[in-house]
Amino acid sequence: MKTKIRNFLTVLIIPIVLMLLFSCISGGFGIKSISVILNQTMLPSAMGLGLCAVSLSGMVDLAIGARVVFGAVLGGLMSHSFGAAGMVAGCFLGAFAGAAVQAALYRLLRIPSMVLSVGIIMIYEVLAAFLTKGFGHVLVDSSVSAIGSFPFNIIWLLAAAAGFYIIYYHTRMGRQLKAVGNNEDLCRSMGINADHIKMLAYLMSALMCGFASVLSLCYSGSVSIAIGSSTLSMIFKPLMGVMIGMQLVKLYDNLPLLIFIGEFAIQIVFNGFIALGMSDAWQNIILGIFILAVMMMTNEHGPGIHEIRRMICRRRLQSG
């Protein structure tokens, strides 16, 4: 029990240390920045949950951003006729439709999930642009977007995280999802239908993408559409947060919380660099070093955080 609490506190230290670090070295960064960073963390956290759901089954999905945008476009258009209820229904309908088509194509075509997702990106970007009839954007009334604006977006993310937690940790599907991701061949030999579980992973991802579509649409009250795989860039921050979360799970097993911590840490780093006036190139370099450091400390094949702690204790004893 003590080890579990200690590991939980260790995980929480990461964003706290980052906040203190940037508060000390940048005059324009501090406690007052928390609300801004928290607001910016909601969307990538929800997208990260969707990305993680597919990744747990051993697949790679680069089309999360395209499906989120498609759901947001459909939700924005439906809000014009049915208000807030239409917006929410449209976002989830678009997210589930996109995931269902992608899952069916993966099952029928039998091609690698990453290759399929690249094609899906181009298809759904064109479909989203077609739905806007060439305008390239969809606007939502401020009274409608208010239901997903800060601080209400925290409630939306909590709902998404609760759904993910219940499915992954307390259902048969969650256990089989973990098993398929760890060893698909062994699962097949045990009678588990791996293809069926992967289809369910896409639907679990769709649920998270529905929440992300609502948050995306309500963040600025509009959604813009551009073709040319532009939505691919939307997954970079969620992907980094998922990478951090899936490494930290070795310390404390609560994926939704860890993904949020990872995304929150990423946003702290980005905002801290902006406050310091650093260029995009230096931001990317230092951010890459930060991710490698987290993965190094939690990697079972490298000098993990427990080993580092033991090394520090041994040196203190020797110097004492």
Phi and psi in degrees as GROMACS dihedral restraints (atoms count N, CA, C in turn):
[ dihedral_restraints ]
;  ai    aj    ak    al  type     phi  dphi    fc
    3     4     5     6     1   -62.9    20    10
    4     5     6     7     1   -38.6    20    10
    6     7     8     9     1   -64.4    20    10
    7     8     9    10     1   -40.1    20    10
    9    10    11    12     1   -63.5    20    10
   10    11    12    13     1   -43.8    20    10
   12    13    14    15     1   -65.5    20    10
   13    14    15    16     1   -41.3    20    10
   15    16    17    18     1   -63.5    20    10
   16    17    18    19     1   -41.8    20    10
   18    19    20    21     1   -66.2    20    10
   19    20    21    22     1   -37.6    20    10
   21    22    23    24     1   -63.2    20    10
   22    23    24    25     1   -43.4    20    10
   24    25    26    27     1   -66.7    20    10
   25    26    27    28     1   -34.7    20    10
   27    28    29    30     1   -61.4    20    10
   28    29    30    31     1   -41.8    20    10
   30    31    32    33     1   -63.5    20    10
   31    32    33    34     1   -41.8    20    10
   33    34    35    36     1   -68.6    20    10
   34    35    36    37     1   -22.8    20    10
   36    37    38    39     1   -64.5    20    10
   37    38    39    40     1   -31.6    20    10
   39    40    41    42     1   -56.5    20    10
   40    41    42    43     1   -57.6    20    10
   42    43    44    45     1   -67.2    20    10
   43    44    45    46     1   -30.3    20    10
   45    46    47    48     1   -65.6    20    10
   46    47    48    49     1   -45.4    20    10
   48    49    50    51     1   -63.1    20    10
   49    50    51    52     1   -41.1    20    10
   51    52    53    54     1   -63.5    20    10
   52    53    54    55     1   -42.1    20    10
   54    55    56    57     1   -61.8    20    10
   55    56    57    58     1   -45.8    20    10
   57    58    59    60     1   -64.5    20    10
   58    59    60    61     1   -40.2    20    10
   60    61    62    63     1   -61.1    20    10
   61    62    63    64     1   -51.6    20    10
   63    64    65    66     1   -71.7    20    10
   64    65    66    67     1   -27.5    20    10
   66    67    68    69     1   -67.3    20    10
   67    68    69    70     1   -32.8    20    10
   69    70    71    72     1   -77.5    20    10
   70    71    72    73     1   -36.9    20    10
   72    73    74    75     1   -96.5    20    10
   73    74    75    76     1    -7.1    20    10
   75    76    77    78     1  -132.7    20    10
   76    77    78    79     1   125.7    20    10
   78    79    80    81     1   -71.5    20    10
   79    80    81    82     1   -24.3    20    10
   81    82    83    84     1   -93.6    20    10
   82    83    84    85     1    15.1    20    10
   84    85    86    87     1  -129.8    20    10
   85    86    87    88     1   135.1    20    10
   87    88    89    90     1  -178.6    20    10
   88    89    90    91     1  -157.6    20    10
   90    91    92    93     1   -59.0    20    10
   91    92    93    94     1   -33.6    20    10
   93    94    95    96     1   -65.5    20    10
   94    95    96    97     1   -15.6    20    10
   96    97    98    99     1   -85.7    20    10
   97    98    99   100     1   -10.4    20    10
   99   100   101   102     1   -61.0    20    10
  100   101   102   103     1   -43.9    20    10
  102   103   104   105     1   -62.6    20    10
  103   104   105   106     1   -39.1    20    10
  105   106   107   108     1   -65.4    20    10
  106   107   108   109     1   -46.1    20    10
  108   109   110   111     1   -64.9    20    10
  109   110   111   112     1   -41.1    20    10
  111   112   113   114     1   -62.3    20    10
  112   113   114   115     1   -41.7    20    10
  114   115   116   117     1   -62.7    20    10
  115   116   117   118     1   -40.0    20    10
  117   118   119   120     1   -72.2    20    10
  118   119   120   121     1   -18.6    20    10
  120   121   122   123     1   -82.9    20    10
  121   122   123   124     1   -22.0    20    10
  123   124   125   126     1   -60.3    20    10
  124   125   126   127     1   -51.9    20    10
  126   127   128   129     1   -64.5    20    10
  127   128   129   130     1   -52.4    20    10
  129   130   131   132     1   -62.4    20    10
  130   131   132   133     1   -27.9    20    10
  132   133   134   135     1   -67.7    20    10
  133   134   135   136     1   -44.1    20    10
  135   136   137   138     1   -64.9    20    10
  136   137   138   139     1   -41.9    20    10
  138   139   140   141     1   -65.1    20    10
  139   140   141   142     1   -36.5    20    10
  141   142   143   144     1   -62.8    20    10
  142   143   144   145     1   -37.4    20    10
  144   145   146   147     1   -63.8    20    10
  145   146   147   148     1   -40.7    20    10
  147   148   149   150     1   -66.7    20    10
  148   149   150   151     1   -40.7    20    10
  150   151   152   153     1   -65.6    20    10
  151   152   153   154     1   -39.5    20    10
  153   154   155   156     1   -66.4    20    10
  154   155   156   157     1   -37.6    20    10
  156   157   158   159     1   -58.7    20    10
  157   158   159   160     1   -41.4    20    10
  159   160   161   162     1   -75.0    20    10
  160   161   162   163     1   -39.5    20    10
  162   163   164   165     1   -64.0    20    10
  163   164   165   166     1   -33.8    20    10
  165   166   167   168     1   -63.2    20    10
  166   167   168   169     1   -25.1    20    10
  168   169   170   171     1   -88.6    20    10
  169   170   171   172     1     3.0    20    10
  171   172   173   174     1    90.5    20    10
  172   173   174   175     1    11.3    20    10
  174   175   176   177     1  -107.1    20    10
  175   176   177   178     1   166.1    20    10
  177   178   179   180     1  -120.7    20    10
  178   179   180   181     1   124.5    20    10
  180   181   182   183     1  -124.4    20    10
  181   182   183   184     1   109.3    20    10
  183   184   185   186     1   -94.5    20    10
  184   185   186   187     1    -1.1    20    10
  186   187   188   189     1   -96.0    20    10
  187   188   189   190     1    10.9    20    10
  189   190   191   192     1   -56.6    20    10
  190   191   192   193     1   -46.3    20    10
  192   193   194   195     1   -61.5    20    10
  193   194   195   196     1   -42.6    20    10
  195   196   197   198     1   -63.4    20    10
  196   197   198   199     1   -39.9    20    10
  198   199   200   201     1   -71.6    20    10
  199   200   201   202     1   -34.0    20    10
  201   202   203   204     1   -66.1    20    10
  202   203   204   205     1   -43.8    20    10
  204   205   206   207     1   -65.3    20    10
  205   206   207   208     1   -42.6    20    10
  207   208   209   210     1   -60.8    20    10
  208   209   210   211     1   -43.9    20    10
  210   211   212   213     1   -63.7    20    10
  211   212   213   214     1   -39.7    20    10
  213   214   215   216     1   -65.7    20    10
  214   215   216   217     1   -39.2    20    10
  216   217   218   219     1   -63.3    20    10
  217   218   219   220     1   -47.6    20    10
  219   220   221   222     1   -63.2    20    10
  220   221   222   223     1   -40.3    20    10
  222   223   224   225     1   -64.9    20    10
  223   224   225   226     1   -40.6    20    10
  225   226   227   228     1   -63.9    20    10
  226   227   228   229     1   -41.1    20    10
  228   229   230   231     1   -67.8    20    10
  229   230   231   232     1   -40.1    20    10
  231   232   233   234     1   -70.9    20    10
  232   233   234   235     1   -24.8    20    10
  234   235   236   237     1   -67.2    20    10
  235   236   237   238     1   -25.1    20    10
  237   238   239   240     1   -66.6    20    10
  238   239   240   241     1   -27.3    20    10
  240   241   242   243     1  -104.8    20    10
  241   242   243   244     1   -32.0    20    10
  243   244   245   246     1  -122.4    20    10
  244   245   246   247     1     8.6    20    10
  246   247   248   249     1    70.0    20    10
  247   248   249   250     1  -147.9    20    10
  249   250   251   252     1   -64.5    20    10
  250   251   252   253     1   -39.0    20    10
  252   253   254   255     1   -62.8    20    10
  253   254   255   256     1   -40.5    20    10
  255   256   257   258     1   -65.4    20    10
  256   257   258   259     1   -37.0    20    10
  258   259   260   261     1   -63.6    20    10
  259   260   261   262     1   -48.4    20    10
  261   262   263   264     1   -64.0    20    10
  262   263   264   265     1   -45.2    20    10
  264   265   266   267     1   -62.1    20    10
  265   266   267   268     1   -42.1    20    10
  267   268   269   270     1   -65.1    20    10
  268   269   270   271     1   -40.2    20    10
  270   271   272   273     1   -61.8    20    10
  271   272   273   274     1   -47.0    20    10
  273   274   275   276     1   -72.1    20    10
  274   275   276   277     1   -36.2    20    10
  276   277   278   279     1   -63.6    20    10
  277   278   279   280     1   -45.3    20    10
  279   280   281   282     1   -64.2    20    10
  280   281   282   283     1   -40.2    20    10
  282   283   284   285     1   -65.8    20    10
  283   284   285   286     1   -43.3    20    10
  285   286   287   288     1   -71.4    20    10
  286   287   288   289     1   -37.1    20    10
  288   289   290   291     1   -63.4    20    10
  289   290   291   292     1   -44.2    20    10
  291   292   293   294     1   -62.4    20    10
  292   293   294   295     1   -43.4    20    10
  294   295   296   297     1   -68.6    20    10
  295   296   297   298     1   -38.7    20    10
  297   298   299   300     1   -64.0    20    10
  298   299   300   301     1   -43.0    20    10
  300   301   302   303     1   -64.7    20    10
  301   302   303   304     1   -43.1    20    10
  303   304   305   306     1   -64.8    20    10
  304   305   306   307     1   -41.3    20    10
  306   307   308   309     1   -65.1    20    10
  307   308   309   310     1   -41.5    20    10
  309   310   311   312     1   -65.3    20    10
  310   311   312   313     1   -41.4    20    10
  312   313   314   315     1   -65.5    20    10
  313   314   315   316     1   -38.6    20    10
  315   316   317   318     1   -63.5    20    10
  316   317   318   319     1   -39.7    20    10
  318   319   320   321     1   -69.8    20    10
  319   320   321   322     1   -38.7    20    10
  321   322   323   324     1   -82.5    20    10
  322   323   324   325     1   -42.9    20    10
  324   325   326   327     1   -83.3    20    10
  325   326   327   328     1   -25.5    20    10
  327   328   329   330     1    58.0    20    10
  328   329   330   331     1    42.4    20    10
  330   331   332   333     1  -111.0    20    10
  331   332   333   334     1   159.0    20    10
  333   334   335   336     1   -54.7    20    10
  334   335   336   337     1   140.5    20    10
  336   337   338   339     1   -60.1    20    10
  337   338   339   340     1   -35.5    20    10
  339   340   341   342     1   -67.7    20    10
  340   341   342   343     1   -40.9    20    10
  342   343   344   345     1   -64.0    20    10
  343   344   345   346     1   -43.8    20    10
  345   346   347   348     1   -61.0    20    10
  346   347   348   349     1   -42.8    20    10
  348   349   350   351     1   -63.6    20    10
  349   350   351   352     1   -31.9    20    10
  351   352   353   354     1   -64.0    20    10
  352   353   354   355     1   -43.8    20    10
  354   355   356   357     1   -65.1    20    10
  355   356   357   358     1   -38.7    20    10
  357   358   359   360     1   -62.7    20    10
  358   359   360   361     1   -37.0    20    10
  360   361   362   363     1   -56.7    20    10
  361   362   363   364     1   -50.4    20    10
  363   364   365   366     1   -65.1    20    10
  364   365   366   367     1   -38.8    20    10
  366   367   368   369     1   -65.4    20    10
  367   368   369   370     1   -47.8    20    10
  369   370   371   372     1   -75.4    20    10
  370   371   372   373     1   -26.7    20    10
  372   373   374   375     1   -65.3    20    10
  373   374   375   376     1   -42.2    20    10
  375   376   377   378     1   -66.6    20    10
  376   377   378   379     1   -41.8    20    10
  378   379   380   381     1   -62.6    20    10
  379   380   381   382     1   -42.2    20    10
  381   382   383   384     1   -63.2    20    10
  382   383   384   385     1   -41.9    20    10
  384   385   386   387     1   -64.2    20    10
  385   386   387   388     1   -37.7    20    10
  387   388   389   390     1   -64.8    20    10
  388   389   390   391     1   -39.3    20    10
  390   391   392   393     1   -64.6    20    10
  391   392   393   394     1   -29.2    20    10
  393   394   395   396     1   -83.2    20    10
  394   395   396   397     1    -2.6    20    10
  396   397   398   399     1    57.9    20    10
  397   398   399   400     1    38.2    20    10
  399   400   401   402     1    87.9    20    10
  400   401   402   403     1    -4.2    20    10
  402   403   404   405     1   -72.7    20    10
  403   404   405   406     1   -30.3    20    10
  405   406   407   408     1    81.9    20    10
  406   407   408   409     1     1.3    20    10
  408   409   410   411     1  -158.7    20    10
  409   410   411   412     1   159.8    20    10
  411   412   413   414     1  -129.8    20    10
  412   413   414   415     1   129.9    20    10
  414   415   416   417     1  -103.4    20    10
  415   416   417   418     1   147.6    20    10
  417   418   419   420     1  -123.6    20    10
  418   419   420   421     1   139.9    20    10
  420   421   422   423     1   -60.8    20    10
  421   422   423   424     1   142.8    20    10
  423   424   425   426     1   -61.1    20    10
  424   425   426   427     1   -31.1    20    10
  426   427   428   429     1   -69.0    20    10
  427   428   429   430     1   -25.7    20    10
  429   430   431   432     1   -82.8    20    10
  430   431   432   433     1   -46.7    20    10
  432   433   434   435     1   -68.9    20    10
  433   434   435   436     1   -15.4    20    10
  435   436   437   438     1   -63.1    20    10
  436   437   438   439     1   -25.2    20    10
  438   439   440   441     1   -71.0    20    10
  439   440   441   442     1   -16.0    20    10
  441   442   443   444     1  -120.3    20    10
  442   443   444   445     1    11.8    20    10
  444   445   446   447     1   -86.7    20    10
  445   446   447   448     1   165.1    20    10
  447   448   449   450     1   -63.0    20    10
  448   449   450   451     1   133.4    20    10
  450   451   452   453     1   -95.7    20    10
  451   452   453   454     1     4.9    20    10
  453   454   455   456     1   -67.8    20    10
  454   455   456   457     1   -21.0    20    10
  456   457   458   459     1   -65.5    20    10
  457   458   459   460     1   -21.9    20    10
  459   460   461   462     1   -64.6    20    10
  460   461   462   463     1   -39.3    20    10
  462   463   464   465     1   -65.3    20    10
  463   464   465   466     1   -40.0    20    10
  465   466   467   468     1   -62.5    20    10
  466   467   468   469     1   -42.9    20    10
  468   469   470   471     1   -67.6    20    10
  469   470   471   472     1   -39.6    20    10
  471   472   473   474     1   -61.1    20    10
  472   473   474   475     1   -38.2    20    10
  474   475   476   477     1   -64.9    20    10
  475   476   477   478     1   -42.8    20    10
  477   478   479   480     1   -64.0    20    10
  478   479   480   481     1   -44.1    20    10
  480   481   482   483     1   -65.1    20    10
  481   482   483   484     1   -38.7    20    10
  483   484   485   486     1   -64.7    20    10
  484   485   486   487     1   -42.0    20    10
  486   487   488   489     1   -62.4    20    10
  487   488   489   490     1   -43.5    20    10
  489   490   491   492     1   -62.3    20    10
  490   491   492   493     1   -46.0    20    10
  492   493   494   495     1   -62.2    20    10
  493   494   495   496     1   -45.0    20    10
  495   496   497   498     1   -64.5    20    10
  496   497   498   499     1   -45.0    20    10
  498   499   500   501     1   -65.3    20    10
  499   500   501   502     1   -45.2    20    10
  501   502   503   504     1   -77.2    20    10
  502   503   504   505     1   -37.3    20    10
  504   505   506   507     1  -101.3    20    10
  505   506   507   508     1   -16.2    20    10
  507   508   509   510     1  -131.0    20    10
  508   509   510   511     1    19.3    20    10
  510   511   512   513     1  -131.2    20    10
  511   512   513   514     1   159.8    20    10
  513   514   515   516     1   -63.0    20    10
  514   515   516   517     1   -37.7    20    10
  516   517   518   519     1   -58.9    20    10
  517   518   519   520     1   -42.2    20    10
  519   520   521   522     1   -61.6    20    10
  520   521   522   523     1   -42.5    20    10
  522   523   524   525     1   -65.6    20    10
  523   524   525   526     1   -41.3    20    10
  525   526   527   528     1   -69.9    20    10
  526   527   528   529     1   -33.6    20    10
  528   529   530   531     1   -61.7    20    10
  529   530   531   532     1   -44.3    20    10
  531   532   533   534     1   -64.5    20    10
  532   533   534   535     1   -40.2    20    10
  534   535   536   537     1   -66.4    20    10
  535   536   537   538     1   -43.1    20    10
  537   538   539   540     1   -63.9    20    10
  538   539   540   541     1   -40.1    20    10
  540   541   542   543     1   -66.9    20    10
  541   542   543   544     1   -32.2    20    10
  543   544   545   546     1   -78.1    20    10
  544   545   546   547     1   -42.9    20    10
  546   547   548   549     1  -158.2    20    10
  547   548   549   550     1    93.1    20    10
  549   550   551   552     1   -66.4    20    10
  550   551   552   553     1   -41.0    20    10
  552   553   554   555     1   -63.1    20    10
  553   554   555   556     1   -41.5    20    10
  555   556   557   558     1   -64.2    20    10
  556   557   558   559     1   -39.4    20    10
  558   559   560   561     1   -63.4    20    10
  559   560   561   562     1   -40.6    20    10
  561   562   563   564     1   -62.9    20    10
  562   563   564   565     1   -39.4    20    10
  564   565   566   567     1   -68.5    20    10
  565   566   567   568     1   -21.5    20    10
  567   568   569   570     1   -91.4    20    10
  568   569   570   571     1     0.9    20    10
  570   571   572   573     1    93.2    20    10
  571   572   573   574     1     6.6    20    10
  573   574   575   576     1   -81.9    20    10
  574   575   576   577     1   129.6    20    10
  576   577   578   579     1   -79.5    20    10
  577   578   579   580     1    93.1    20    10
  579   580   581   582     1   -63.4    20    10
  580   581   582   583     1   -37.2    20    10
  582   583   584   585     1   -63.8    20    10
  583   584   585   586     1   -39.6    20    10
  585   586   587   588     1   -65.2    20    10
  586   587   588   589     1   -41.3    20    10
  588   589   590   591     1   -64.4    20    10
  589   590   591   592     1   -37.8    20    10
  591   592   593   594     1   -66.5    20    10
  592   593   594   595     1   -35.9    20    10
  594   595   596   597     1   -63.2    20    10
  595   596   597   598     1   -41.9    20    10
  597   598   599   600     1   -65.6    20    10
  598   599   600   601     1   -32.4    20    10
  600   601   602   603     1   -63.2    20    10
  601   602   603   604     1   -39.5    20    10
  603   604   605   606     1   -63.3    20    10
  604   605   606   607     1   -40.0    20    10
  606   607   608   609     1   -70.1    20    10
  607   608   609   610     1   -36.2    20    10
  609   610   611   612     1   -63.3    20    10
  610   611   612   613     1   -41.0    20    10
  612   613   614   615     1   -62.8    20    10
  613   614   615   616     1   -37.9    20    10
  615   616   617   618     1   -62.1    20    10
  616   617   618   619     1   -37.9    20    10
  618   619   620   621     1   -60.6    20    10
  619   620   621   622     1   -44.7    20    10
  621   622   623   624     1   -67.0    20    10
  622   623   624   625     1   -37.8    20    10
  624   625   626   627     1   -66.6    20    10
  625   626   627   628     1   -31.4    20    10
  627   628   629   630     1   -61.4    20    10
  628   629   630   631     1   -45.8    20    10
  630   631   632   633     1   -62.9    20    10
  631   632   633   634     1   -41.2    20    10
  633   634   635   636     1   -64.4    20    10
  634   635   636   637     1   -35.8    20    10
  636   637   638   639     1   -63.7    20    10
  637   638   639   640     1   -42.3    20    10
  639   640   641   642     1   -62.0    20    10
  640   641   642   643     1   -46.0    20    10
  642   643   644   645     1   -65.5    20    10
  643   644   645   646     1   -38.8    20    10
  645   646   647   648     1   -64.4    20    10
  646   647   648   649     1   -43.0    20    10
  648   649   650   651     1   -70.3    20    10
  649   650   651   652     1   -36.4    20    10
  651   652   653   654     1   -84.5    20    10
  652   653   654   655     1   -15.4    20    10
  654   655   656   657     1   -60.7    20    10
  655   656   657   658     1   -45.4    20    10
  657   658   659   660     1  -122.6    20    10
  658   659   660   661     1     0.6    20    10
  660   661   662   663     1    78.0    20    10
  661   662   663   664     1    13.7    20    10
  663   664   665   666     1  -160.5    20    10
  664   665   666   667     1   165.7    20    10
  666   667   668   669     1  -138.7    20    10
  667   668   669   670     1   134.4    20    10
  669   670   671   672     1  -105.9    20    10
  670   671   672   673     1   146.5    20    10
  672   673   674   675     1  -120.8    20    10
  673   674   675   676     1   134.3    20    10
  675   676   677   678     1  -145.2    20    10
  676   677   678   679     1   135.7    20    10
  678   679   680   681     1   -88.5    20    10
  679   680   681   682     1   173.8    20    10
  681   682   683   684     1    96.8    20    10
  682   683   684   685     1    30.7    20    10
  684   685   686   687     1    60.5    20    10
  685   686   687   688     1    30.6    20    10
  687   688   689   690     1   -67.1    20    10
  688   689   690   691     1   -28.0    20    10
  690   691   692   693     1   -71.5    20    10
  691   692   693   694     1   -11.7    20    10
  693   694   695   696     1   -62.1    20    10
  694   695   696   697     1   -34.1    20    10
  696   697   698   699     1   -68.5    20    10
  697   698   699   700     1   -16.9    20    10
  699   700   701   702     1   -68.6    20    10
  700   701   702   703     1   -21.3    20    10
  702   703   704   705     1   -89.7    20    10
  703   704   705   706     1    -6.5    20    10
  705   706   707   708     1   -63.3    20    10
  706   707   708   709     1   -51.7    20    10
  708   709   710   711     1   -65.7    20    10
  709   710   711   712     1   -46.1    20    10
  711   712   713   714     1   -57.8    20    10
  712   713   714   715     1   -38.7    20    10
  714   715   716   717     1   -64.1    20    10
  715   716   717   718     1   -41.0    20    10
  717   718   719   720     1   -65.5    20    10
  718   719   720   721     1   -40.4    20    10
  720   721   722   723     1   -64.6    20    10
  721   722   723   724     1   -38.2    20    10
  723   724   725   726     1   -66.1    20    10
  724   725   726   727     1   -41.3    20    10
  726   727   728   729     1   -58.3    20    10
  727   728   729   730     1   -44.8    20    10
  729   730   731   732     1   -65.7    20    10
  730   731   732   733     1   -45.3    20    10
  732   733   734   735     1   -61.6    20    10
  733   734   735   736     1   -41.1    20    10
  735   736   737   738     1   -74.8    20    10
  736   737   738   739     1   -16.0    20    10
  738   739   740   741     1   -84.8    20    10
  739   740   741   742     1   -40.1    20    10
  741   742   743   744     1   -70.4    20    10
  742   743   744   745     1   -15.8    20    10
  744   745   746   747     1   -62.4    20    10
  745   746   747   748     1   -19.2    20    10
  747   748   749   750     1   -70.2    20    10
  748   749   750   751     1   -19.4    20    10
  750   751   752   753     1   -95.1    20    10
  751   752   753   754     1   -42.2    20    10
  753   754   755   756     1  -146.8    20    10
  754   755   756   757     1   118.0    20    10
  756   757   758   759     1   -87.8    20    10
  757   758   759   760     1    84.0    20    10
  759   760   761   762     1  -151.7    20    10
  760   761   762   763     1    86.0    20    10
  762   763   764   765     1   -57.8    20    10
  763   764   765   766     1   -46.5    20    10
  765   766   767   768     1   -57.7    20    10
  766   767   768   769     1   -43.3    20    10
  768   769   770   771     1   -65.0    20    10
  769   770   771   772     1   -43.2    20    10
  771   772   773   774     1   -68.2    20    10
  772   773   774   775     1   -36.6    20    10
  774   775   776   777     1   -64.8    20    10
  775   776   777   778     1   -41.3    20    10
  777   778   779   780     1   -61.5    20    10
  778   779   780   781     1   -44.8    20    10
  780   781   782   783     1   -61.4    20    10
  781   782   783   784     1   -41.9    20    10
  783   784   785   786     1   -61.9    20    10
  784   785   786   787     1   -45.4    20    10
  786   787   788   789     1   -65.8    20    10
  787   788   789   790     1   -39.5    20    10
  789   790   791   792     1   -64.0    20    10
  790   791   792   793     1   -41.3    20    10
  792   793   794   795     1   -63.8    20    10
  793   794   795   796     1   -41.6    20    10
  795   796   797   798     1   -61.1    20    10
  796   797   798   799     1   -44.1    20    10
  798   799   800   801     1   -66.1    20    10
  799   800   801   802     1   -35.7    20    10
  801   802   803   804     1   -61.4    20    10
  802   803   804   805     1   -44.8    20    10
  804   805   806   807     1   -62.7    20    10
  805   806   807   808     1   -47.8    20    10
  807   808   809   810     1   -62.1    20    10
  808   809   810   811     1   -46.8    20    10
  810   811   812   813     1   -67.6    20    10
  811   812   813   814     1   -34.9    20    10
  813   814   815   816     1   -63.9    20    10
  814   815   816   817     1   -41.3    20    10
  816   817   818   819     1   -65.1    20    10
  817   818   819   820     1   -38.8    20    10
  819   820   821   822     1   -63.2    20    10
  820   821   822   823     1   -42.1    20    10
  822   823   824   825     1   -63.1    20    10
  823   824   825   826     1   -30.9    20    10
  825   826   827   828     1   -82.2    20    10
  826   827   828   829     1    -9.3    20    10
  828   829   830   831     1    77.1    20    10
  829   830   831   832     1    23.4    20    10
  831   832   833   834     1   -75.6    20    10
  832   833   834   835     1   150.5    20    10
  834   835   836   837     1   -75.0    20    10
  835   836   837   838     1   165.0    20    10
  837   838   839   840     1   -61.1    20    10
  838   839   840   841     1   -36.0    20    10
  840   841   842   843     1   -62.4    20    10
  841   842   843   844     1   -46.8    20    10
  843   844   845   846     1   -68.9    20    10
  844   845   846   847     1   -33.7    20    10
  846   847   848   849     1   -59.8    20    10
  847   848   849   850     1   -46.0    20    10
  849   850   851   852     1   -66.3    20    10
  850   851   852   853     1   -38.4    20    10
  852   853   854   855     1   -65.1    20    10
  853   854   855   856     1   -50.6    20    10
  855   856   857   858     1   -68.5    20    10
  856   857   858   859     1   -35.6    20    10
  858   859   860   861     1   -64.1    20    10
  859   860   861   862     1   -40.1    20    10
  861   862   863   864     1   -62.4    20    10
  862   863   864   865     1   -40.7    20    10
  864   865   866   867     1   -63.3    20    10
  865   866   867   868     1   -40.0    20    10
  867   868   869   870     1   -61.5    20    10
  868   869   870   871     1   -44.9    20    10
  870   871   872   873     1   -65.0    20    10
  871   872   873   874     1   -42.1    20    10
  873   874   875   876     1   -63.0    20    10
  874   875   876   877     1   -36.7    20    10
  876   877   878   879     1   -65.6    20    10
  877   878   879   880     1   -42.4    20    10
  879   880   881   882     1   -63.8    20    10
  880   881   882   883     1   -43.9    20    10
  882   883   884   885     1   -66.9    20    10
  883   884   885   886     1   -35.2    20    10
  885   886   887   888     1   -64.6    20    10
  886   887   888   889     1   -43.2    20    10
  888   889   890   891     1   -71.9    20    10
  889   890   891   892     1   -20.7    20    10
  891   892   893   894     1  -110.4    20    10
  892   893   894   895     1    -0.5    20    10
  894   895   896   897     1   -80.0    20    10
  895   896   897   898     1   128.2    20    10
  897   898   899   900     1   -67.6    20    10
  898   899   900   901     1   -18.9    20    10
  900   901   902   903     1   -94.7    20    10
  901   902   903   904     1    -4.1    20    10
  903   904   905   906     1  -118.9    20    10
  904   905   906   907     1  -171.1    20    10
  906   907   908   909     1   -74.3    20    10
  907   908   909   910     1    85.1    20    10
  909   910   911   912     1   -63.9    20    10
  910   911   912   913     1   173.5    20    10
  912   913   914   915     1   -65.6    20    10
  913   914   915   916     1   -32.3    20    10
  915   916   917   918     1   -68.4    20    10
  916   917   918   919     1   -39.8    20    10
  918   919   920   921     1   -66.1    20    10
  919   920   921   922     1   -39.1    20    10
  921   922   923   924     1   -63.2    20    10
  922   923   924   925     1   -40.7    20    10
  924   925   926   927     1   -62.7    20    10
  925   926   927   928     1   -41.9    20    10
  927   928   929   930     1   -65.6    20    10
  928   929   930   931     1   -38.0    20    10
  930   931   932   933     1   -62.2    20    10
  931   932   933   934     1   -42.1    20    10
  933   934   935   936     1   -64.4    20    10
  934   935   936   937     1   -42.0    20    10
  936   937   938   939     1   -63.8    20    10
  937   938   939   940     1   -41.5    20    10
  939   940   941   942     1   -62.8    20    10
  940   941   942   943     1   -40.2    20    10
  942   943   944   945     1   -67.6    20    10
  943   944   945   946     1   -36.6    20    10
  945   946   947   948     1   -64.6    20    10
  946   947   948   949     1   -42.1    20    10
  948   949   950   951     1   -64.0    20    10
  949   950   951   952     1   -41.3    20    10
  951   952   953   954     1   -66.6    20    10
  952   953   954   955     1   -41.5    20    10
  954   955   956   957     1   -73.3    20    10
  955   956   957   958     1   -25.6    20    10
